[in-house]
Amino acid sequence: MRVAITGGTGFVGRNLADRLDDAVVISRRNGIEITDVEALSKAFEGCDAVAHCAGINREIDGQTFRRVHVDGTRAVVEAARRAGVQRIVLVSFLRARPDCGSGYHESKWEAEEIVRASGIPHTILKSGMIYGPGDHMVDHVTKAVRTLPFFWTVGYRERTARPVPVEDAVDVLVAALEGRIEEPTIAVMGVDEVTLGEAIRRIARVAGRRPAFLPVPTWVVRALAQATEWTMVVPLVAKAQARMLAEGVSEAAPFAPEAPIGIRPARAFDDERIRAALPAGGFTLDDLRIIRRLRRTAGPRIA
């Protein structure tokens, strides 16, 4: 089976590419825009299936939720039709739904609806919080607790999450690509349900830190998200992620069944897997957008 992977250099996409023997990796880095039907059609030629993993969690430099999630998915479906692709697997978000006031959630839902209406056999994976080396969850929490003497928890009523190890997420993706999942839409959640506060404390402990934890209202987290989107190359928390944290990430909306036993995630959210995902060091000045911009403007130093 030959598989094309959109977003193939992103977190989930590159892990899937590492698992497959003959993957066609598609991303902006190799010159293919997600809205370019002609380029996508050529890339899909000879492929049996497409794993549509392309997505963003913040809008920047013209890459909007609508352009990437909606227009991009429409282009992927049309290109797959032209290339004779037999199956599409879409990586969506667990709580993607319409009319909820979040551009991220709503655009992911529109992408789901485009795939459902495509007439091409498909599986939609409504995925929860996926973690592993190079993620945005363990990586950013670890860097934050290594840099700051305190960390925040969202709201005064604890929300929960079911973190998904990236190995499990890829297992489900492969099963869907191979047609081993009968349901057209499934929820992908980890085996362990923990409060978000406990998840953060567990990551901090494995990282060797014991910061003070401060519960803050959700509006403070939203303000922090806006500030870090403005100032950081990769924000500590994006506005879409602040919404996720405020809602919790342990229940599909709307309801979707989990994958069959034997396919659904089964690896624990334990110290071993957290340790494997830990980055080196904490945040530095290089994580600030203004510093990156100044260094690019300055150019190479002359000895």
BELMOBEL-V904564 format. One record per helix or strand of 2 or more residues. SS is the DSSP state (2 for helix, 1 for strand). FROM is the first residue (numbers start at 1). TO is the last residue. If there is no record, write none. Layout:
ss->SS from->FROM to->TO
ss->SS from->FROM to->TO
//
This chain:
ss->1 from->3 to->6
ss->2 from->11 to->19
ss->1 from->23 to->26
ss->2 from->28 to->30
ss->2 from->37 to->44
ss->1 from->49 to->52
ss->2 from->65 to->83
ss->1 from->87 to->93
ss->2 from->103 to->116
ss->1 from->122 to->127
ss->1 from->130 to->131
ss->2 from->138 to->147
ss->1 from->150 to->154
ss->1 from->160 to->161
ss->1 from->164 to->165
ss->2 from->166 to->177
ss->1 from->185 to->188
ss->1 from->194 to->195
ss->2 from->196 to->206
ss->1 from->212 to->216
ss->2 from->218 to->231
ss->2 from->239 to->247
ss->2 from->271 to->277
ss->2 from->285 to->287
ss->2 from->289 to->298
//
